[in-house]
């Protein structure tokens, strides 16, 4: 990057943070922008801009799947291992219906699935706890829960017919 003059006029911390974010995502260890922003003391807006710029320049653009956040969120919430099985089952059911969840925050979809799975498994976590780990608002979580439960209901009705 520096040989091509890419860093000129940009903060080294910002470029480093963007590269860290992109490499973590490439290695299936996704991190959230606010998390990286705080670690490198770079503004979220600047970091987002640099991530876009670098990913376009080096053709690194990929879409993060909700699935990539399951293990980390389940671990951070200290949920039992069987929660992952429930989450995987829910994901397998809704994943083919990408038109419903695509365009939504992957961490939000992941959080909603984990919330639903934990509830079904009797290891409830509050919406606030889930949102703190996933870094999404409770409004976002409730909206995605409504979307997912509606989708699961439609899928269930369709399979009954």
C-alpha positions, 0 to 999 in steps of 0.5 A: 500500500505504501509503495503505491502512495496509498497511505499518503494523505491518510492516517496510518492508524486508519489504513492499518485498522482497515487492513486489520478489519479486512484480513480478519473478515477474510480469515473468517474472524469477523470483527465489527467496525466499532470494535476495530475503530475503538482498538485503533482510535480511529473514527468509525466513518473514516474506518468505513471509508477506508475499508470500502476504498481498500476492498475495492482497490484490492478486490476484497469485497465479500458479504459477511454471513450471519453464520460467521458470528454464531460461535463468537456471540454464543461464546460471549453470551456463555450459552451451552453448546446445544444452542449452536445446534438450535441456531444451525437448525434455524439458519438452515431453515431460513438461509434459502429465503435470502430475499427476506434477510438479505440487506439486513445487518449480519450481526443482527440476523445472527443475534436474532437467531441466537436469541430465538435458539436460546429461548427455545432451549430454555437458556434465555438471555435478555434482548439487552444482553444479546444486543450488547454482544452483537452491537445492534439496537434492541429495535433492530433485534425486535424487527429481525425477530419479527421477520424471522418468526414470520418467515418460520411460521410461513415455512411451517404452514407451507410444509403442512400443506 
